[in-house]
Amino acid sequence: MPWSLDLVPLPPCALLGGPPLSGLLWTVLLLFLWYCYRVGSDPPSHSGMLKSGSGRSSFSRSSSRSPVDPRHSAPKASAAITMETVEEEEGTESYLTPVLSHAPFPTEAAAESRKLYRALQEYAKRYSWAGMGRIHKGLRNQARINDRPSIQKPHLFYLPDVPSIPFFPRDAHRHDIEVLEASYPIILAEFQAMYQRGIDTKLGWSYQGPKGQTVFPLYNAGVCVASNCRACPCTYRTLLSLRTFISSNSLGSAGFWLLGPGATLGGAYGPTNTRLRFHLGLQTPAQCELVVGGEPQCWSEGHCLLVDDSFLHTISHNGGAEDGPRVIFSVDLWHPNVAAAERQALDYIFAPEQ
């Protein structure tokens, strides 16, 4: 049976001067008028900007914040490096700054920090800003880290909110520690074979720091030293079997470190807190000592120490000539609290210079 709107008994619409309208048409008309009212009452917004006040994203409210210098809270028309983002609330900064801020990069930042920041922007354009909050915050705050008096002060890059202690327990990298300790006999044998040939720069050795310290690198700042690795094939294969070895960026190195009798390495800071330095004792005279963050430790042959060298540290060999050099096999491993996405980004930002 066909239906007709004429069957619906509605009064005529006097205002419109036309025939009666069905209930459905009245509903559509009221909704349209309500929509026009809302559109007309909303304030204009800029493209890509989030509204402040009650309209601010709930993400920015829940993010961790730290105080920033009010001199940098307002954007300036300058050549400073900026990002396609939105202003944070005045006097605050959060991990979402890469996607919620127009704040310029700190003007007091060193040239190296600016270079790293540009590399982070390039990485984000290729991949994503997801998981980059801590790295972004660390690059922005590096100048303040370098200026503050602290027992932990990495001079190149500090990743915020990474739990840090001078010496880490074995459980932090149990697999890699067990692999290296199990390989101690063969690593020691290959070192002794090289040492007997003599210490010479023509044979792959290099001098670092004060007199009395020499290094036979297998990886130097993320670059494989092929000739040295061929001289120690078993050690090289052991190195590649590690799960957390930093082999793709300039923060990672591996090799044999010698310290002669009477030598002392004064207080220094490592470049970053995103790594732990693994020491496998090969030849460790009793008069040798390592002090990290005010905590002293001694090496033991065939056993490992996990050191966060971003803390102030000193090394001394107080033995005599008859004791010979102190020898360790050193490997840089990722800090266990650096996420996989952050490791990938750091590999890109700190790509080794070939």
ZARO-287238 format. One record per residue: residue in one letter; x, y, z of N, C-alpha, C in turn. Coordinates in steps of 0.001 Angstrom, whole numbers, plus 524288, in hexadecimal, padded with zeros to 5 digits. Atoms other than C-alpha are relative to their C-alpha. Example, Ala and Ser with C-alpha at 12.3 -4.5 7.8 and 13.67 -1.06 7.14 Angstrom:
# residues 2
A8037A7FB5A800008300C7EE6C81E7880384804B080000 S7FCCC7FB5A7FFC4835667FBDC81BE47FCFE80442802DA 
//
This chain:
# residues 354
M803547FB618000080000800008000080375804CD80000 P7FCBC7FB42800368063480D167FC0B7FE96803BE80460 W800BD7FC247FBCF8082C81752806A180077805707FDC6 S7FFE17FA8C801B980619825D8804FB800768037C804B8 L7FF717FC367FBB880A088315980D4D7FAD08029A8014A D805137FD877FEFC7FC158362180BF47FD157FD2E80444 L802B1802E97FBEE7F80082B768157E80189801C280575 V7FE337FE377FAE07FFD4831EE820817FD408051780158 P802FF7FB3E7FEB17F6D683BE78272D80365803F4802D7 L7FCC67FBEF7FD9F7FFD4847AA829837FDB2805477FEAD P801F77FAB6801217FC28855E982AA380369802987FBEB P7FCDE7FD35803F5800A585EF981FB5804388034780297 C7FBBB7FCCF7FE0380D6786643821917FEFE805947FE5A A8018E7FAA280146808F18744082251804B0803607FEA9 L7FB7E7FCA9800E3816A9879DC822B0802177FF587FA80 L7FDEF800F78053681AB287386815FD7FBE9800C27FBCC G804267FF13803C780DA28757B80F937FF497FB9F7FC30 G8006280458803A480DCA8680B809917FCBB7FBA380237 P80306804857FE318077085AB480B10802627FDC1804E8 P7FDF78024E7FB2A80925852B181772805087FCF77FEEB L7FB1E802EF8003A8167B84CAB81A197FFA67FB528039A S80003804A07FCB68189B83F1A81F628039C800D2804A7 G7FC987FFB37FB6281F0283CBF82C91805B67FF517FE90 L7FA9E800D48019582B54837FD825A380269804F07FDD8 L7FDE67FB2F8023C82CD48448481DFC800CD8042080426 W7FF3E7FC467FBB582AE184C9182A5E8050A7FECA802F4 T7FB3D8018E7FD23835A9844C6830FC804E38019F7FD0D V7FB807FE7F8032F83F21846F6825B0800D4805D980022 L7FF947FA4B7FFF183C1B8557C825AA80246801F48051F L7FE017FE557FAE483E90856CC83451805C77FEAB8009C L7FA7C801717FFA784B6084F6C8335880374803A27FCC4 F7FD137FC6F8034E84FDB8582D8283E800B38054D80293 L7FFA47FAF17FD4C84CB18648182FF1803CF7FFB880493 W7FC64800A37FB8A8540885F1F83BCD805AB7FFD37FE27 Y7FABF8004C8022D85FFF85BF983373801F3805657FE5B C7FE727FABA801A186029869A282D8C8015180364804B8 Y7FF037FCED7FB4185F7A86F5783B3B805517FE9F80252 R7FB0A801A17FDB186B158674684017804A1801D07FCBA V7FBC17FE4E803668737F86A4883444800EA805D680080 G7FF6A7FA647FF92870D8878B08359A80215801CC8053F S7FE507FE5A7FAC6873BE878FC84433805837FE5580151 D7FAAD801BD7FEE7880E787195843D7803E98040D7FE2D P7FBF97FC4F801C188CFE87A848436B8033C7FD9D7FBBC P7FCB18021680434895BD8794483773804F67FDAD8023D S7FB278028C7FE508A18387036838EA803B87FFBF7FB6E H7FC09800358040C8AE4786F9183196800FB7FA5D7FE7D S7FEE780546801E28B1C3863E682956804A87FDBB802D2 G7FBB4802AE7FD648BA1585A1D830B6800B58017E8059B M7FF6E7FE407FAA08B7E8860E983DFC7FBDB7FD798035F L803C0802007FC408B14685B2F849F87FE108047080355 K802297FBE27FCC78A827863AE851E9801F77FF7B80590 S7FE18800047FAA28ACCF867A185F667FB677FFA0803B6 G80420800237FC178A5518671B86C347FD817FABA80048 S802CD804ED7FF5589AB585CE586D868004B7FC9D7FB2D G7FFC780306804C689C6B858C685F578053B7FD6E7FF15 R7FAD98024B800C88AAAD8548E861267FFAE7FA1780046 S7FFEE805B5800248ADAD8467B85E1B8013C7FDC88054D S7FF0F802887FB048AD2C83D70869B4805757FDB180043 F7FAB58021C7FFE78BA678381486585803C0803E080277 S7FC5C7FC367FDE88C139844C1868D17FF51800B4805D2 R800C77FF8E7FA638BB06844CA876548029B7FB8B802DF S7FDFC804937FD4B8BFC58372A8798D805D17FF517FF49 S7FA7A800B8801058CDA0838DB874758033E802198047F S7FC5B7FE127FC188D91A83AA887D9A80249805137FE10 R7FE0C7FAE5801758DDF18489387DBC804858017A80374 S7FBBF7FDD87FCF88EA1F84F938822480064805C37FEC7 P7FFD27FA61800E08EC6C85E2F883B6803D7801687FBBA V7FC7D7FE09803FA8F289865A3878848011C805AF8011B D7FE897FA907FF698F921872B1877CD7FBDE803717FD84 P8041E7FCB9802458EE8287D20875F7801EE803547FB88 R7FE0D7FCEF804638F7888844B86CB17FF0E7FD507FAD8 H800C6802F2804DB8F50287986862D47FA667FE317FF55 S80557801ED800378E67E877B68653D7FD00802357FB68 A802CD7FDA5804548E237880D785A5D803037FF407FAF9 P7FD55800A6804F28E53287E1C84C1980244805257FE24 K7FD8E7FB63802208EE69887A684594800DB7FF3A7FA2F A7FF0D8003B8059B8EFE388AE483748805DC800127FF1C S7FA6080075800A58FDC0885FD835D08012E7FB357FCC7 A7FE528048180315905AA87BE582EB7800787FB1B80346 A7FF9E804967FC9C904928729783A397FD037FB6C7FDA7 I80289804B580203900C3864A7837207FABC7FF6D8029D T80535800917FDD58F213862FA838E37FD827FB177FDE3 M802BD804B9801978E84785814837787FA51801537FEE1 E805717FF1F8017A8DA8C856F6831BE7FC7C7FE208045F T802CD8019F7FB5C8D3CF856B683EE07FD498049C8027A V803287FC107FD5F8CBEF85E83848CC802638019280527 E7FDF07FE1F7FB098CF53866CF854AD7FDEF7FCDE80493 E8019A802497FB138CF268604E861D67FE3A8045380399 E801797FC247FC298C99A8671586DAD804D5802D5801D3 E7FB9C7FCB77FE928D241872278723C802FF7FDA480490 G7FCB0801D27FBC68DDC886DA987A62800287FA28800AC T7FFE8805A77FF798DBF485F25877D7802087FD867FAFF E7FE17802F28047D8E1A4854D786EDB7FF0C7FA4380105 S80152805767FF428DDE9846C086CA08026F7FCB17FBC4 Y7FE0080390803EA8E1BA83AB9865057FD29800977FAD6 L802E57FF50804DB8D75B83E7985B0080193804FC7FD32 T7FE457FB39802808DECF84AE085792800E07FF687FA22 P7FF478006C805A98E28D8456984A227FB04800927FCDA V804D27FF9A802F68D42E84517846597FC53804198022E L803807FC2F7FD9D8CEA084FCD84EFB802AE8052F8011B S7FD3D7FB337FEAC8D83685B2B84EB08026E802A77FB47 H7FD3E7FCDE803DD8DD488662E84628804DE802778025E A7FB947FD947FD628E81E8696384FE2804F57FF2F7FCD8 P7FB198009E802E48F52086C1584921803F77FCE58031C F7FBD7802D97FD5190105863FF84C3180318803E88033B P7FD497FC3E7FC8F9089186A228579180487802A77FD40 T7FBFB7FD01802B791154874ED8528F805677FF1480249 E7FAE5800D97FD9791C0D8718285C37802397FAA17FEC8 A7FE36805448013591D32863AC856E4804E98002D7FC9C A7FB2A8004F802FC92A5C85FC1851687FEE37FE4B7FA64 A800A2801678058392C6E85D94842EE7FF1E7FA277FF60 E800AB805A78005992D7484EE5845377FA647FE6880140 S8056C8013B7FE9F9201384E9F84BDC7FC4A8018A7FBA5 R803517FE5C8046191A128562B840908005D7FC217FB7C K7FF47803D98042891FD684C81836FD7FCEB7FB0D80139 L802E2804A87FE7991A0C8412A83EA17FA20800ED7FF9F Y8058D7FEC18003D90CE48480D83F537FE017FFD87FA5D R8018A800468058E90C86849A0830987FFA67FA547FE31 A8002E805898016790F9F83B3682F457FB157FD6E80225 L804D68021D7FDD1904308380B838547FB538019B7FCB2 Q804467FE4A803608FB1B8403682FD57FFDC7FCE27FAE4 E7FFD48030E804D28FFB483921823B27FE0F7FA6B800F5 Y801CE805457FEBC8FD7882C0682A5F7FA0C7FFE780085 A805A57FFE07FF338EFA682FF782E6C7FD0F800A17FADA K8028D7FF58805168EC5583434820877FFF67FAD07FD01 R7FFB7804FD802C58F0C08270781B437FCB07FBCA8029C Y802A2804307FD2B8EA9D81ED2825DE7FB768022B8033C S804507FE3C7FCAD8E2C4824408314A80237802C2804C4 W7FE9D7FDA97FAF38E30E82CBA83D757FE9F7FC5A80478 A801A78038B7FBD78DD5F8214184507804BA7FE0280305 G7FBD7801DB7FC9C8E61281DF98508F804C58038080040 M7FB767FC868002A8EF2A8299184E307FFE78043780436 G8008F7FBD57FC278EAAA831CA859C5804CA800BD8036A R7FB827FF7A7FC788F61C82EBE862BF804D3801F47FD0E I7FB7E7FE3B803079002C830A2857FA7FF91805D37FEE0 H800DB7FA768011D8FA3E83DB2854298010480350804D5 K7FF357FD147FB2C8FA0B8423F8623F805C08001680186 G7FA77800367FEB09080283DBA8646C80345803B47FCB8 L7FD117FC7C8035F90D248454C858B47FF0B805B080175 R801377FA9A7FE8B90617851AC85D01802978018E80523 N7FDFC7FEBC7FACA90B55850BE86AE3805D37FEF980097 Q7FA7B801807FF7C9196284CAD867CA80360804768020C A7FCDC7FB8D7FE3691EC985A59869F67FFA58009F805EA R8009F7FF977FA539191C85A96877B6802C47FB8A802CA I7FD3C8046B7FDA891EAE84D1287A7F805D48012E80056 N7FA697FEE78001892C4A85192876978018F80435803E6 D7FEC37FBA97FC7F92B8085DA887F387FF5E7FEAD805C1 R801228010F7FA8A926D38572788BA3804687FCE780290 P7FC46803567FD3693004851A4896017FD597FAE480185 S80280805017FEF692CF984333896E6804057FBAE7FFB5 I7FC8F8048880037933678361A8991E7FF007FCCF7FB1A Q801338027C8050792CC28315688C987FEEA804477FC09 K8008F7FBAF803B792E7283A63880FB802367FE6D7FAB0 P7FE1D8015C8054292FB783437873768006A804DC7FCA1 H7FEF47FB0E802A09359783EAD86AD97FD9A800677FA96 L802187FFCF8054D92F3D83AE385DE67FA177FF8B7FFD8 F805AB800BB8001D92175835D7860567FE2E7FD5C804FF Y80254802167FB39919728339486C9A7FA4B7FEB57FEEF L8056B801AD800BA90CE182BAC86B797FD308005B8053D P802A77FF497FAF09034882FE9876287FD557FB01801E6 D80313804247FD6C8FCF38268287FC1802097FA877FEDC V7FD8A80520800799068B81B6287DB7802527FE9B80551 P7FDD1801787FAE4909238146488AAC805D87FEFD7FF86 S7FA578005480075917A68157C88D248028C7FF2280545 I7FC99800E37FB8C921628103B896FB805727FF147FDD4 P7FAB6800968021D9303B80FBA895AE801387FA837FE11 F7FF028056780188930F0800D2895357FAD57FD067FFD6 F804E7802D9800A3925DE7F85E89001800BC7FA458016C P7FFAC8059A7FECD922C47EA778947D800427FCC27FB00 R7FF728037E8047F9253D7DEE588B8E7FAD87FF087FD37 D80510801198025B916AF7DCF7889477FE85803F27FBCE A8014C7FC11803EC916557E97288134801407FE127FA82 H7FE88802368051991D2E7E2118761C802147FA7B800CD R7FE1C805227FE7A91E137D42487ACB801E27FCD27FB48 H7FE7E8032C8048B91E6E7CDC186D488055A801957FDF5 D7FB177FE348024A929727D62B86803804977FF37803B9 I7FBD3800E37FC2D931487D52687493801A47FA447FFF8 E7FEB1805957FFFC930717C66387482802DB7FE6C7FB03 V7FD5A8013B804E7934707C5DB86628805B4801B380039 L7FAA97FE027FFEA940747CE4D86858803587FD3580412 E7FCF7802C87FC0F944A47C797874DF801407FA717FE3C A7FEF68053E8020C9435F7BA4F86E4780447800237FBD7 S7FC137FF798041F94C197BF7586352805268022C8020C Y7FB507FDA67FDB8956737C49986CC28050A7FD557FE3F P7FAFF802788017E960EF7BA478699E801BB801567FA70 I7FE817FEFA80566960917BC7B85AEB8011E805C67FF24 I7FEF77FA628006F95FC87CB5185C48805658013E80233 L7FADD7FF297FDA596BA57CB1D86550804517FDFC7FC78 A7FBFD8024180364973347C24085C11800FE803747FB3C E7FF407FCAB80493970C87CB2C850598029F805248017D F7FD547FB3E7FE49974CE7D71685830805D27FEFD800C4 Q7FA83801267FEF8981827D0B985C928030F7FF537FAF6 A7FD668009D80507984C07CD2384E958012D8054C7FD8E M7FF247FABE80221983257DB5684A558040B802F08033C Y7FC817FD257FC8198A6B7E09C85630805A87FE537FF2B Q7FAB0801EE800D5996347D8188537A8025E802077FAEE R7FDFA7FDC2804E1997567DDD0845C9801E08059C800BD G7FE507FAAF7FEDD9995E7EB1D84C177FBA4803F87FF6E I803CE7FBBF80036991BF7F78F84E5480212804247FC46 D7FE497FC6780415992EA7FFD0842257FB30801D07FD00 T804777FDEC802F698992808A583AE37FF847FD577FAAB K80039802B88050198D3C8015C82E727FD5F7FAAD8007B L80277805177FF16987BC7F4FB834A37FA698009480204 G805767FF2E7FE8297A857FB11837E47FF258025F80553 W800917FDA47FAD997D52800DA8454C7FF8C805E97FF87 S800597FA4A7FFD197A2980EE5848ED800B2801C68059C Y7FF307FDB37FAD597D95817B9854417FB88803C580124 Q8045D7FC9D7FE869727381E5C85B7B800E38020F8057C G7FF887FDB47FAD997279827B6866D7805AC800BD80184 P7FAB67FF037FE1D97E858293486F52803B47FB8D7FEA1 K7FC0D803F18010A98B2A821CB86DBE7FF047FB2580352 G800C0804DA7FD2498A03813A38719D7FB0C7FD1F7FE87 Q804D8802988019F97CBF8108C86B4C800177FF067FA25 T8003B801668058897BDE8095685E5F7FB2D7FCA77FF0C V804DD802A7801659704F8037F8572B800D67FCFB7FAF0 F8004B8030A804D896EC07F8AE84D237FA347FF857FEAF P805A67FFDC800EB9612E7FBE3847AC7FE367FC047FBF5 L802B680325803E7958407F23E840DD7FBA8803377FD74 Y803C17FC13801DC94D847FC9483F9B8019B8053280259 N7FE8C7FAD07FE2F950E180AE98407B7FBBF803DA7FE73 A804457FC4A800F5945698146D841D77FC2F7FDEA7FBED G803E3802538036993C3480B1583AF3802097FDF47FAD9 V7FDB3801C2804F2945998079B82FE98036E7FB3E80113 C7FCEA804C37FF6994B3D7F9F082EAA80580800E47FDDD V7FA8D7FFBB801B995A247F9C982DFE801517FA9E7FDC3 A7FFE9805238027F95B067EEC58242E8051A7FD12800E9 S7FAF9802AC7FF639698F7EBD782541800A47FDE580583 N7FF99801D77FA98968DC7EACB8341A7FC4B7FB6D80100 C803BB8044E7FF5095CD07E21A833738020B7FAFD7FD77 R7FDB5804A080273963E47D8FD82A0E804517FDA980363 A7FBE4801ED7FC8496EEA7D810834027FDC17FD28804B8 C802938027E7FB7F9651B7D3B783E7A7FAD57FDAF7FE3B P804E9801E68025595B057CB8F8371D7FC2A7FDCF803FE C803978023B7FC19955817C444842E87FD9E8043B8036D T802047FB9C7FCE7954487D0AF84AF17FBFD8030B7FCD6 Y8039B7FD348036994DAF7D74083F637FACB7FD1F7FF96 R804DC802FC8005A943BC7CC3C83DF07FD028002D8052B T8028E7FF8B7FAEB940F97CCC184C807FD518054580088 L802337FAC07FFC093EB27DB4D84B637FAE2800527FCF8 L804B87FFCB80335934AE7D9688409A7FB957FCB78023F S80418803467FDAB92D5C7CF3C848B27FD3A802B48048D L802737FD297FBA8929FF7D94D8532A7FAEA8027E7FE36 R8052F7FDEE8016991BE97DDF68535A7FFBE805E980043 T800A97FA637FEFD91E127EBEE857F5804E18032B7FEC5 F7FB4B7FD1F8017492B387EFDE8523A7FE978049B7FC7D I800FE7FB4C8032492AE57FDC584CCA803EB800037FB81 S7FC7480097804769309C7FB5E83F607FE9D803867FB69 S801E07FD04804829292D80511836CB80017805DB800C7 N7FF987FA5A7FF5292BE48127D83C7A8050680162802D5 S7FAEF7FE367FE0D9374781AA484131800767FFC8805EA L7FFBE800857FA56933D88186884F88802527FAC0801A0 G7FE56805487FEAF9386480A3C84EC68057D7FEBC7FE2B S7FAB9801C18014A9461B804AC84F14801037FACB802AB A7FE62804EE7FD8E94CD67F7E28527B805BC7FF2F7FEDA G7FA7D80105800E395AE47F3F485445802E07FECF80505 F7FC8A801287FB989665F7F0EE85D39802758051A801E9 W7FDF17FB377FDAD96A747FBC286691804587FE93803D3 L7FB87800EB7FCA1977C47FBE386D0880148804F98030C L7FE517FBA77FCB897C058049187857805097FE60802BC G7FAE9801697FDF698A4F8047B87C168009D80146805C1 P7FEFA7FEF37FA7398FC280471889FF80125805CE800F4 G7FF337FA8F7FE9098F81811B4890977FC73803DB7FD40 A8036D7FC73802ED98567817588873D7FAD6800CA802E2 T805097FEA47FDAA9791881E3888BFC7FCE38032B7FC1B L803947FCFF8034F96D80822F8884107FCAE803578038E G802C87FC637FC93967F482F1388A977FA2A7FFC67FF41 G805B0800048002B9599C831A888D157FDE28019F7FAB4 A802477FEEB8051E951C4831328807C7FA6C7FE047FFE1 Y80555801C5800EC943CF82F7087BAB7FFB67FD807FA97 G801008024C8051993F8F82673870BC7FC4F803687FCD7 P8031F7FC9C8036B9380E82C078651D7FA247FF92800BE T805A8800B67FFC592A8C82678868277FE8A7FC2880445 N80207803C17FC2B9223681F48872167FC937FBDA7FD6F T80324803ED802C291BAF816F18678E802E67FAD97FF59 R7FCEC804C38008E9265880CAA86863802317FE5B80546 L7FCF78020C7FBA592D1C8040D8725A805097FDC87FDBB R7FAF0801E8801E093B77800DF870E4801667FAFD802F1 F7FEF0805277FDEA93EC67F29C872E4805E97FF3280046 H7FA6A8010D7FF4B94C497EF6287871800C47FA3B8014D L7FE708055C7FEE0951547E16C87787805C58000C8017A G7FA9B7FFDE7FE4295DB97E02287FA08033E7FBBC7FD70 L7FC62803B580261968EF7D9AD878388050B7FF9680323 Q7FB5B7FFDC7FCB0974AA7DDDB880477FF458047A803D5 T801AA7FC0E7FC32971887E50888CDC803747FFD1804E2 P7FCBB7FFBB7FB5497CAC7E7ED896817FCF28020D804B4 A802E07FEC67FB34978837E9B68A4947FFB6805D58011C Q7FFCD7FA717FEC597C367F81A8A4F77FCDA8035D7FC2D C803397FD0B803B6972797FC0589A5D7FA9E8010A80257 E8050A7FE987FDB4965E78031489DED7FCE0803637FC36 L803B97FCE18030595A02808C48972B7FC2580272803CE V803AC7FD367FCA0951ED8132F89E297FC02802BA7FC8B V804367FDBF8032A944C1816C08980D7FBE080240803AF G803E47FD857FCA293B9A8207D89E8A8015B7FF95805C2 G7FE48800687FA9C943AD81F9B8AAEC8003B7FA7E80220 E7FFEE805737FE4394281810BE8ABA0804B37FD2A7FDA8 P7FB69802C88020894F4E8090D8AA797FED37FA4A7FECB Q8006D8057D8017B950317FBDF8A3BA805417FE357FDDD C7FB448024E8024095B277F2BB89FA37FE667FBF47FBED W8010F803E88040195B957EA6C8936F801AD7FA99801EA S7FE9E805677FECE95C5F7DBBB8941B800817FD117FAE2 E7FF01802BA804EC962067D31C889817FBC07FBFA7FEE0 G804118039F801A2957887CBC2882127FA89801A080196 H8051E7FE347FE3194C707D3A5888057FEEE805847FDF4 C801C87FB3380280944997DF74883D87FE5D80423803F3 L802557FB807FD60941447ECF0888CF7FCA0802DB7FC0A L803727FCC780341935C07F4B18834D800228058680229 V7FEDC7FABC7FE1C939318030F8845E7FCD9803FE7FCF0 D8025D7FB6C802849315880F5188183804138045680032 D7FBAD7FC417FFE793C978180D87D947FE478059B7FF1B S801C67FA938000F933EC8241687C6D800A28027A80563 F7FE947FE027FADC936F88255488B01805C78018180005 L7FA897FE857FF559439C82BDE88F15803257FB2980188 H7FD0D804BA7FEEE94DEA8213A88EDD805DC800FC7FF77 T7FA527FFDE8003E95C6D81F55891138020F7FA657FFD9 I7FD818051B800739657E813EC88DFB805B6800A48017D S7FA907FF987FE53972A58116789442802887FA9A8001C H7FCD1804BF7FFB297D69807458936B804BB8016880364 N7FBF77FE857FC41985F7808A389F7E804187FBBC800CB G7FC2C804327FF8A98DDC7FC3D89D638053D801847FDAD G7FACD7FF178021A99C017FB1D89964800A67FDAE7FA9C A7FEF3801DC8054E9A2637F7CF88C837FF9E7FA107FFA6 E80042805BB8000D9A2F57E988890787FA717FDF27FF8E D8057A801AC80057994177E911890E07FDF57FFF07FA68 G801E07FFB78055B992B87EC2A882817FB29803727FF8B P804837FC99800BE987397F3A587C9A7FAF37FD7C801DB R8054F801E57FF1B9792F7F28C880927FD5E7FF8B7FAB7 V80260800FC8051A9719E7ECB3875277FA4A7FE75800CA I8058C801737FFF8962E27EC58873387FE127FFD67FA5E F802D67FFE7804F695A237E92A867C67FB078031A800F9 S804517FC5A7FF10950527F463867087FC217FFD37FB7D V8043180027803E5943327F3D585FF47FBA1803A4801CE D804527FC797FEBF938707FE2085F737FACF7FD6C7FEAC L80529802618008C92AA77F8C58617C7FBCE8041F800E1 W8045C7FC747FF1E91D807FF8C860F77FE4F7FFD8805BD H802687FFCC7FAD19180E8041D86DEC7FACF7FD0F7FFB3 P804CA8032E8006990CE07FAA1870FD7FAFD8032C7FFFF N804BB7FCD27FFDC90341805EE872D77FF69803927FB43 V800AB7FD2B804E89051E80B768652B7FCA67FC9A7FC6E A803C780305803098F9708070885CFC801FF7FEF07FA7C A7FE5880186805448FAB68009784FAF7FF6A8047E7FC20 A800C27FB97803908F51180C7284898804238042F800E8 E7FBF97FC257FEC98FEC08154484F98805527FE2F7FE00 R7FB098020D8020790A2580C6384BF98005E800D67FA1C Q7FFFD7FF41805A89063880CFE83DB3800F4805B67FEA0 A7FF437FA6B8010B9056781BD283E2880594801B780146 L7FAAC7FE8C7FE899128481D088452A803EF7FDE47FC0B D7FCA5801FD8042B918C58145783ACD8000D803C77FB63 Y800577FC48804539140281E2B830AF802A08052B80161 I7FDF47FADA7FE6E9177F82A7883855805F37FFE580098 F7FA5D800737FF0B9250E825B983C31802997FC637FC05 A7FDAF8034B804159281A81EED82F61805D2801297FF9A P7FA517FF1C80017936E881CF482EAF801AC802CC7FB06 E7FDCD7FD248047A93EB7825CD825DC804307FCA27FD7B Q7FC5F8037D802BD9454C81D0A81C04804728032A7FD87 
//
